[in-house]
Amino acid sequence: MTVAITSALLGLVATLAAAPERAPSPAEVLARRVEERQREAGGLTAHFVQTYRSGMLSRELVERGVVSIKRPGRMLWEYKDPEKKTFVSDGKHYYFYVPADRQVVVGEHAGDKGVAALLLSGQGDLLSTFDLGLETTASGRPRLRLTPRKPDPEVERVYLEVDDAARILAIEVLDVQGNRSQFRFERLRENVSLPDSLFRFKVPPGVQVIQG
């Protein structure tokens, strides 16, 4: 290697070493705040309103209930209106029970509840999973725009609306078929003591069990 080439390489190394790291964008800073909040917070309970809009049928379904979360991975979604339903995960298995159908679906992957559950449980890595953008809602609250880095047949885009303390107030999921599912949370309570027994599901007598 000639002296000239060696000098050039050493100069390049010195330049790269001196180059400042890229400052994180406002969207990245907020995403990290949200992740830290979700992972460090204790038990959480909230009332939720879930609104589903069909892109093809132009129909809207609104459901209400209460959600309880104990990290990592344990959650209970109790739908109260218009139909009673239960989704519960103990961190290893999930159970989806509709009393009117006399059936319970059992699976081994708690994340199957979808991206909303993943984000609320504090198990998602926003920066590695999504391209991030930052918007402002009509009420002036910040809203993160999340676009999957890898094609996802079920998720085209996700929006997270948060408050000044980086608590998630709403999650909206759009899929490739044009369907929208929004979860809006009210009466949030953090650092609530939740017993492990709350996240254990006992199959009622006479109910059909379906493996998911």
ROZA-143965 format. One line per 2 residues: number of its first residue (from 0); their letters; for each residue x, y, z of C-alpha. Coordinates in steps of 0.1 Angstrom, whole numbers, plus 5000, padded with zeros to 4 digits. Example, Ala and Ser with C-alpha at 12.3 -4.5 7.8 and 13.67 -1.06 7.14 Angstrom:
<sites>
0 = AS = 5123 4955 5078  5137 4989 5071
</sites>
This chain:
<sites>
0 = MT = 5000 5000 5000  5015 5034 4990
2 = VA = 5020 5062 5015  4994 5083 4996
4 = IT = 4967 5056 4999  4975 5050 5035
6 = SA = 4973 5087 5043  4940 5089 5025
8 = LL = 4925 5060 5044  4937 5074 5077
10 = GL = 4922 5108 5068  4888 5091 5060
12 = VA = 4888 5072 5093  4896 5104 5112
14 = TL = 4867 5122 5093  4842 5095 5101
16 = AA = 4853 5093 5137  4848 5131 5141
18 = AP = 4814 5131 5123  4786 5138 5148
20 = ER = 4759 5112 5152  4725 5121 5135
22 = AP = 4702 5137 5160  4670 5118 5165
24 = SP = 4639 5132 5148  4610 5145 5170
26 = AE = 4590 5114 5160  4618 5091 5172
28 = VL = 4621 5110 5205  4584 5107 5211
30 = AR = 4584 5070 5201  4611 5063 5227
32 = RV = 4592 5082 5254  4561 5061 5246
34 = EE = 4581 5029 5248  4597 5038 5281
36 = RQ = 4564 5048 5296  4548 5015 5285
38 = RE = 4576 4994 5298  4581 5011 5331
40 = AG = 4545 5016 5341  4529 4991 5364
42 = GL = 4495 4976 5361  4471 4996 5339
44 = TA = 4433 4998 5336  4412 5019 5312
46 = HF = 4378 5021 5297  4379 5017 5259
48 = VQ = 4358 5024 5229  4366 5003 5198
50 = TY = 4354 5015 5165  4357 4993 5134
52 = RS = 4349 5007 5099  4347 4984 5069
54 = GM = 4363 4998 5038  4343 4976 5014
56 = LS = 4309 4975 5031  4310 5011 5046
58 = RE = 4297 4998 5079  4307 5008 5114
60 = LV = 4307 4988 5146  4313 5004 5179
62 = ER = 4321 4984 5210  4329 4994 5246
64 = GV = 4345 4978 5276  4373 4977 5301
66 = VS = 4410 4967 5295  4434 4956 5322
68 = IK = 4472 4951 5315  4500 4937 5335
70 = RP = 4533 4936 5318  4548 4916 5303
72 = GR = 4521 4902 5280  4492 4898 5304
74 = ML = 4460 4915 5295  4422 4913 5298
76 = WE = 4398 4929 5274  4362 4928 5287
78 = YK = 4337 4939 5261  4304 4950 5277
80 = DP = 4284 4966 5248  4268 4958 5225
82 = EK = 4278 4921 5231  4297 4905 5259
84 = KT = 4331 4891 5249  4363 4883 5267
86 = FV = 4399 4883 5254  4424 4873 5280
88 = SD = 4461 4865 5278  4483 4850 5306
90 = GK = 4515 4858 5287  4518 4824 5271
92 = HY = 4483 4816 5259  4452 4836 5249
94 = YF = 4415 4829 5251  4388 4846 5232
96 = YV = 4353 4838 5245  4319 4849 5232
98 = PA = 4292 4836 5256  4265 4839 5230
100 = DR = 4284 4814 5207  4292 4790 5235
102 = QV = 4327 4788 5221  4362 4798 5233
104 = VV = 4392 4801 5209  4425 4791 5225
106 = GE = 4459 4800 5211  4496 4800 5221
108 = HA = 4505 4835 5209  4492 4864 5230
110 = GD = 4502 4888 5202  4474 4875 5180
112 = KG = 4451 4901 5195  4468 4925 5171
114 = VA = 4491 4955 5169  4471 4974 5195
116 = AL = 4477 4948 5222  4514 4946 5212
118 = LL = 4519 4983 5217  4500 4985 5249
120 = SG = 4519 4956 5264  4552 4974 5259
122 = QG = 4566 4946 5238  4569 4964 5205
124 = DL = 4601 4981 5192  4587 5010 5173
126 = LS = 4620 5023 5157  4630 4989 5143
128 = TF = 4595 4978 5132  4581 5011 5117
130 = DL = 4591 5042 5097  4580 5071 5119
132 = GL = 4563 5104 5112  4548 5130 5135
134 = ET = 4514 5148 5130  4491 5169 5151
136 = TA = 4455 5161 5157  4427 5186 5155
138 = SG = 4428 5189 5193  4464 5198 5191
140 = RP = 4478 5165 5205  4508 5149 5189
142 = RL = 4501 5118 5168  4527 5093 5157
144 = RL = 4524 5078 5122  4538 5043 5120
146 = TP = 4543 5026 5086  4556 4990 5087
148 = RK = 4591 4986 5074  4582 4952 5060
150 = PD = 4550 4945 5040  4523 4934 5064
152 = PE = 4490 4919 5050  4471 4931 5081
154 = VE = 4487 4965 5087  4492 4993 5063
156 = RV = 4496 5022 5088  4491 5028 5125
158 = YL = 4485 5061 5143  4492 5067 5180
160 = EV = 4477 5097 5198  4494 5105 5230
162 = DD = 4492 5131 5258  4519 5153 5273
164 = AA = 4530 5124 5296  4535 5101 5265
166 = RI = 4505 5080 5276  4487 5063 5247
168 = LA = 4452 5078 5243  4442 5063 5210
170 = IE = 4454 5037 5185  4441 5036 5150
172 = VL = 4451 5007 5126  4445 5008 5088
174 = DV = 4448 4976 5068  4455 4971 5031
176 = QG = 4417 4965 5025  4409 4999 5037
178 = NR = 4394 4988 5070  4400 5010 5101
180 = SQ = 4400 4999 5137  4404 5025 5164
182 = FR = 4408 5021 5202  4402 5052 5223
184 = FE = 4411 5050 5260  4395 5070 5289
186 = RL = 4398 5069 5326  4433 5055 5325
188 = RE = 4448 5043 5358  4485 5034 5360
190 = NV = 4505 5015 5386  4474 4996 5397
192 = SL = 4479 4964 5416  4464 4936 5395
194 = PD = 4465 4899 5407  4478 4873 5384
196 = SL = 4445 4854 5388  4428 4881 5368
198 = FR = 4445 4869 5337  4437 4832 5341
200 = FK = 4407 4819 5321  4386 4790 5332
202 = VP = 4365 4774 5304  4329 4774 5314
204 = PG = 4311 4740 5314  4295 4731 5281
206 = VQ = 4316 4755 5261  4333 4743 5229
208 = VI = 4371 4748 5228  4386 4756 5195
210 = QG = 4423 4757 5190  4434 4789 5172
</sites>
